[in-house]
Amino acid sequence: MEMPLGAPSAAAATAGIRICSSDVRLSGHRRYLFPLNQQLSATKTWSNYSLLIPSSSEFRIRSNNQSRLRHALLVARAVDSTPSSATTAAGAADKTIVADDRFSLAKVSFGVVGLGLGVALLSYGFGAYFNILPGSEWSALMLTYGFPLAIIGMALKYAELKPVPCLTYSDAELLREKCATPILKQVRTDVTRFRYGDEQHLDEALKRIFQYGHGGGISRRSAPVLQRIREEVTEDGKYALILVFEAKALELSDFEQRQAKFASFFGPGITAKVGKGPNYLYEVCLISNTEP
Protein backbone atom coordinates (compact mmCIF):
# COMPACT_ATOMS: atom_id res chain seq x y z
CA MET A 1 0.00 0.00 0.00
CA GLU A 2 1.01 3.65 -0.36
CA MET A 3 0.97 6.04 2.58
CA PRO A 4 1.53 9.75 1.90
CA LEU A 5 3.77 11.64 4.27
CA GLY A 6 1.36 14.53 4.46
CA ALA A 7 1.80 18.28 4.18
CA PRO A 8 5.06 19.90 5.30
CA SER A 9 5.04 21.54 8.70
CA ALA A 10 8.26 23.54 8.43
CA ALA A 11 9.54 26.12 5.98
CA ALA A 12 12.27 25.67 3.45
CA ALA A 13 15.96 26.05 4.16
CA THR A 14 18.80 26.35 1.71
CA ALA A 15 19.55 22.62 1.67
CA GLY A 16 15.93 21.49 1.38
CA ILE A 17 12.65 21.23 3.28
CA ARG A 18 12.17 19.65 6.71
CA ILE A 19 9.09 17.44 6.63
CA CYS A 20 7.45 16.09 9.79
CA SER A 21 4.48 13.76 9.67
CA SER A 22 2.15 12.29 12.26
CA ASP A 23 0.93 9.56 9.91
CA VAL A 24 4.08 7.45 9.84
CA ARG A 25 6.95 7.40 12.34
CA LEU A 26 10.42 5.92 12.20
CA SER A 27 12.55 5.14 15.24
CA GLY A 28 15.81 6.64 16.35
CA HIS A 29 14.92 10.27 15.67
CA ARG A 30 17.18 10.01 12.63
CA ARG A 31 17.47 12.38 9.71
CA TYR A 32 17.78 11.06 6.18
CA LEU A 33 19.38 13.33 3.58
CA PHE A 34 19.20 12.07 0.00
CA PRO A 35 18.78 13.57 -3.49
CA LEU A 36 15.78 13.17 -5.77
CA ASN A 37 15.07 9.80 -7.36
CA GLN A 38 17.10 7.96 -4.68
CA GLN A 39 15.43 5.08 -2.81
CA LEU A 40 15.97 4.42 0.89
CA SER A 41 14.94 1.15 2.62
CA ALA A 42 14.49 0.95 6.38
CA THR A 43 13.19 -1.56 8.91
CA LYS A 44 11.92 0.54 11.81
CA THR A 45 9.30 0.54 14.54
CA TRP A 46 6.80 3.32 15.24
CA SER A 47 8.38 6.46 16.69
CA ASN A 48 8.96 10.12 15.92
CA TYR A 49 11.05 11.04 12.94
CA SER A 50 12.00 13.94 10.74
CA LEU A 51 13.37 14.13 7.22
CA LEU A 52 15.51 16.79 5.58
CA ILE A 53 14.73 16.53 1.87
CA PRO A 54 15.25 18.66 -1.24
CA SER A 55 12.54 21.18 -2.05
CA SER A 56 9.92 20.71 -4.81
CA SER A 57 9.63 16.98 -4.05
CA GLU A 58 6.93 14.47 -3.20
CA PHE A 59 7.47 11.48 -0.95
CA ARG A 60 5.42 8.31 -0.49
CA ILE A 61 5.89 5.25 1.73
CA ARG A 62 5.05 1.79 0.47
CA SER A 63 4.32 -0.84 3.11
CA ASN A 64 3.20 -4.46 2.95
CA ASN A 65 1.79 -4.45 6.47
CA GLN A 66 -1.11 -2.21 7.56
CA SER A 67 -0.83 -2.86 11.32
CA ARG A 68 2.88 -2.49 11.83
CA LEU A 69 5.51 -0.76 9.69
CA ARG A 70 8.19 -3.43 9.14
CA HIS A 71 9.71 -2.54 5.80
CA ALA A 72 9.42 0.91 4.29
CA LEU A 73 10.58 2.19 0.95
CA LEU A 74 10.79 5.98 0.51
CA VAL A 75 10.72 7.16 -3.09
CA ALA A 76 11.33 10.78 -4.05
CA ARG A 77 10.16 12.29 -7.32
CA ALA A 78 10.03 15.83 -8.56
CA VAL A 79 6.75 17.70 -8.45
CA ASP A 80 5.72 19.92 -11.34
CA SER A 81 5.70 23.49 -10.05
CA THR A 82 4.84 25.16 -13.34
CA PRO A 83 1.33 26.36 -12.35
CA SER A 84 2.51 28.14 -9.21
CA SER A 85 5.44 29.69 -11.04
CA ALA A 86 3.15 30.93 -13.79
CA THR A 87 0.76 32.41 -11.25
CA THR A 88 3.58 34.22 -9.49
CA ALA A 89 4.95 35.54 -12.76
CA ALA A 90 1.51 36.77 -13.82
CA GLY A 91 1.04 38.61 -10.52
CA ALA A 92 4.46 40.23 -10.80
CA ALA A 93 3.80 41.24 -14.40
CA ASP A 94 0.69 43.18 -13.33
CA LYS A 95 2.87 45.34 -11.06
CA THR A 96 5.56 46.00 -13.63
CA ILE A 97 6.49 49.68 -13.90
CA VAL A 98 5.98 51.05 -17.40
CA ALA A 99 8.99 52.99 -18.68
CA ASP A 100 8.01 56.32 -20.21
CA ASP A 101 10.66 56.43 -22.93
CA ARG A 102 8.50 57.62 -25.84
CA PHE A 103 9.45 60.93 -27.47
CA SER A 104 6.99 63.78 -27.18
CA LEU A 105 7.20 67.53 -27.72
CA ALA A 106 5.67 67.91 -24.27
CA LYS A 107 8.97 66.61 -22.84
CA VAL A 108 11.00 69.25 -24.68
CA SER A 109 11.98 72.48 -22.93
CA PHE A 110 11.45 75.28 -25.43
CA GLY A 111 13.43 77.57 -23.17
CA VAL A 112 16.51 75.36 -23.51
CA VAL A 113 16.00 75.03 -27.29
CA GLY A 114 15.53 78.76 -27.84
CA LEU A 115 18.40 79.78 -25.60
CA GLY A 116 20.76 77.21 -27.09
CA LEU A 117 19.91 78.12 -30.67
CA GLY A 118 20.11 81.86 -30.01
CA VAL A 119 23.51 81.62 -28.28
CA ALA A 120 24.85 79.43 -31.09
CA LEU A 121 23.75 81.93 -33.77
CA LEU A 122 25.17 84.87 -31.82
CA SER A 123 28.50 83.13 -31.24
CA TYR A 124 28.93 82.10 -34.85
CA GLY A 125 27.65 85.47 -36.07
CA PHE A 126 30.25 87.39 -34.07
CA GLY A 127 32.98 84.97 -35.13
CA ALA A 128 32.05 85.36 -38.79
CA TYR A 129 31.76 89.16 -38.51
CA PHE A 130 35.35 89.42 -37.26
CA ASN A 131 36.53 86.89 -39.88
CA ILE A 132 37.46 84.34 -37.21
CA LEU A 133 34.99 81.89 -38.74
CA PRO A 134 33.94 81.49 -42.36
CA GLY A 135 30.63 82.88 -43.66
CA SER A 136 31.05 86.60 -43.07
CA GLU A 137 28.28 87.32 -45.60
CA TRP A 138 25.80 85.57 -43.25
CA SER A 139 26.99 87.17 -40.02
CA ALA A 140 24.44 89.99 -40.05
CA LEU A 141 21.57 87.55 -40.55
CA MET A 142 22.79 85.28 -37.75
CA LEU A 143 23.15 88.23 -35.37
CA THR A 144 19.71 89.54 -36.33
CA TYR A 145 17.95 86.26 -35.51
CA GLY A 146 20.28 85.05 -32.79
CA PHE A 147 19.70 87.96 -30.43
CA PRO A 148 15.86 87.73 -30.19
CA LEU A 149 16.03 83.91 -30.01
CA ALA A 150 18.38 84.12 -27.04
CA ILE A 151 16.12 86.65 -25.30
CA ILE A 152 13.00 84.54 -25.89
CA GLY A 153 14.83 81.42 -24.70
CA MET A 154 15.92 83.12 -21.48
CA ALA A 155 12.38 84.37 -20.84
CA LEU A 156 10.90 80.90 -21.39
CA LYS A 157 13.55 79.33 -19.20
CA TYR A 158 12.79 81.77 -16.40
CA ALA A 159 9.03 81.08 -16.58
CA GLU A 160 9.47 77.34 -17.04
CA LEU A 161 7.71 74.84 -14.78
CA LYS A 162 9.23 71.37 -15.08
CA PRO A 163 7.03 68.27 -15.37
CA VAL A 164 6.60 66.02 -12.35
CA PRO A 165 7.61 62.35 -12.44
CA CYS A 166 4.88 59.86 -13.26
CA LEU A 167 5.00 56.27 -12.00
CA THR A 168 2.72 53.99 -14.02
CA TYR A 169 2.03 50.31 -13.41
CA SER A 170 1.24 48.09 -16.37
CA ASP A 171 -2.21 47.10 -15.12
CA ALA A 172 -3.14 50.77 -14.68
CA GLU A 173 -1.93 51.60 -18.18
CA LEU A 174 -4.29 48.98 -19.61
CA LEU A 175 -7.25 50.52 -17.76
CA ARG A 176 -6.42 54.16 -18.48
CA GLU A 177 -8.05 54.51 -21.88
CA LYS A 178 -11.17 52.63 -20.84
CA CYS A 179 -11.73 53.75 -17.26
CA ALA A 180 -9.97 57.07 -16.71
CA THR A 181 -12.27 60.09 -17.01
CA PRO A 182 -11.37 62.88 -19.48
CA ILE A 183 -10.44 65.16 -16.57
CA LEU A 184 -8.06 62.58 -15.07
CA LYS A 185 -6.42 62.12 -18.46
CA GLN A 186 -6.06 65.89 -18.82
CA VAL A 187 -4.55 66.23 -15.34
CA ARG A 188 -1.99 63.55 -16.14
CA THR A 189 -1.08 65.24 -19.43
CA ASP A 190 -0.83 68.73 -17.93
CA VAL A 191 1.46 67.86 -15.02
CA THR A 192 3.83 65.67 -17.07
CA ARG A 193 4.78 68.36 -19.59
CA PHE A 194 6.66 71.65 -19.44
CA ARG A 195 4.46 74.61 -18.60
CA TYR A 196 5.23 78.31 -18.81
CA GLY A 197 3.93 81.15 -16.66
CA ASP A 198 2.40 78.99 -13.91
CA GLU A 199 3.76 79.16 -10.38
CA GLN A 200 3.09 75.48 -9.80
CA HIS A 201 1.17 72.53 -11.20
CA LEU A 202 -2.60 72.46 -10.57
CA ASP A 203 -2.37 76.02 -9.31
CA GLU A 204 -5.95 76.93 -10.20
CA ALA A 205 -7.34 73.73 -8.67
CA LEU A 206 -5.44 74.20 -5.40
CA LYS A 207 -6.47 77.86 -5.24
CA ARG A 208 -10.15 76.90 -5.31
CA ILE A 209 -9.87 73.89 -3.04
CA PHE A 210 -7.74 75.50 -0.32
CA GLN A 211 -9.15 79.04 -0.79
CA TYR A 212 -5.94 81.02 -0.53
CA GLY A 213 -6.36 84.12 1.61
CA HIS A 214 -10.07 83.57 2.34
CA GLY A 215 -11.86 82.75 5.56
CA GLY A 216 -11.41 79.12 6.43
CA GLY A 217 -8.64 78.81 3.86
CA ILE A 218 -4.85 78.84 4.03
CA SER A 219 -2.16 81.32 3.08
CA ARG A 220 -0.59 80.98 -0.34
CA ARG A 221 2.86 80.32 1.08
CA SER A 222 1.42 77.28 2.90
CA ALA A 223 0.02 75.83 -0.31
CA PRO A 224 0.88 72.19 -1.08
CA VAL A 225 3.28 71.56 -3.96
CA LEU A 226 2.79 68.64 -6.34
CA GLN A 227 5.86 66.40 -6.26
CA ARG A 228 4.84 63.42 -8.42
CA ILE A 229 1.88 61.37 -9.59
CA ARG A 230 1.22 57.64 -9.70
CA GLU A 231 -1.15 55.46 -11.71
CA GLU A 232 -2.31 52.21 -10.16
CA VAL A 233 -5.26 49.87 -9.82
CA THR A 234 -7.19 49.69 -6.54
CA GLU A 235 -7.97 46.45 -4.73
CA ASP A 236 -11.43 46.36 -6.32
CA GLY A 237 -9.94 46.73 -9.80
CA LYS A 238 -10.58 50.44 -10.48
CA TYR A 239 -8.23 52.95 -12.11
CA ALA A 240 -6.71 55.49 -9.72
CA LEU A 241 -4.54 58.56 -10.21
CA ILE A 242 -2.61 59.48 -7.05
CA LEU A 243 -1.39 63.04 -6.58
CA VAL A 244 1.53 63.29 -4.14
CA PHE A 245 1.90 66.73 -2.53
CA GLU A 246 4.48 68.18 -0.20
CA ALA A 247 3.01 70.48 2.46
CA LYS A 248 5.23 71.30 5.41
CA ALA A 249 2.75 73.75 6.94
CA LEU A 250 -0.35 71.53 6.67
CA GLU A 251 -1.74 68.55 8.55
CA LEU A 252 -3.65 65.49 7.34
CA SER A 253 -6.84 67.05 8.72
CA ASP A 254 -6.43 69.97 6.27
CA PHE A 255 -6.66 67.51 3.40
CA GLU A 256 -9.43 65.42 4.98
CA GLN A 257 -11.61 68.51 5.39
CA ARG A 258 -11.33 69.15 1.66
CA GLN A 259 -11.73 65.57 0.46
CA ALA A 260 -15.18 66.31 -0.96
CA LYS A 261 -13.82 69.39 -2.75
CA PHE A 262 -11.16 67.29 -4.48
CA ALA A 263 -13.87 64.92 -5.70
CA SER A 264 -16.06 67.80 -6.84
CA PHE A 265 -13.32 69.72 -8.66
CA PHE A 266 -11.83 66.72 -10.48
CA GLY A 267 -15.22 65.07 -11.04
CA PRO A 268 -17.66 63.97 -12.13
CA GLY A 269 -17.29 60.21 -11.96
CA ILE A 270 -14.53 59.97 -9.36
CA THR A 271 -14.10 59.28 -5.64
CA ALA A 272 -11.37 61.09 -3.69
CA LYS A 273 -9.41 59.67 -0.76
CA VAL A 274 -6.56 61.27 1.13
CA GLY A 275 -3.70 59.77 3.10
CA LYS A 276 -0.46 60.64 4.85
CA GLY A 277 2.89 59.65 3.38
CA PRO A 278 6.42 59.83 4.80
CA ASN A 279 7.87 63.13 5.98
CA TYR A 280 5.65 65.98 4.77
CA LEU A 281 4.05 64.14 1.87
CA TYR A 282 0.29 63.71 1.45
CA GLU A 283 -1.50 61.60 -1.15
CA VAL A 284 -4.78 62.45 -2.84
CA CYS A 285 -6.16 59.37 -4.56
CA LEU A 286 -8.60 60.11 -7.40
CA ILE A 287 -10.44 56.84 -8.14
CA SER A 288 -12.48 56.51 -11.31
CA ASN A 289 -15.97 55.11 -10.76
CA THR A 290 -16.05 53.67 -14.27
CA GLU A 291 -16.18 49.88 -14.10
CA PRO A 292 -13.50 48.00 -16.08
Secondary structure, DSSP 8 states (H G I E B T S, - for coil): -EEE--S--S-B-SS-EEE--SS---GGG------TT-EEEE---S----EEE-SSEEEEEE-S-SSS---EEEEEEE---HHHHHHHHHHHHHT-B-------GGGS-HHHHHHHHHHHHHHHHHHHHTTSSS-GGGHHHHHHHHHHHHHHHHHHHHTEE----EEEBHHHHHHHHHHS-HHHHHHHHHHTS-EES-SSTTHHHHHHHHTTTSTTS--GGG--EEEEEEEEE-TTS-EEEEEEEE-TT--HHHHHTTHHHHHHHS-SSEEEEEEE-STTEEEEEEEE----
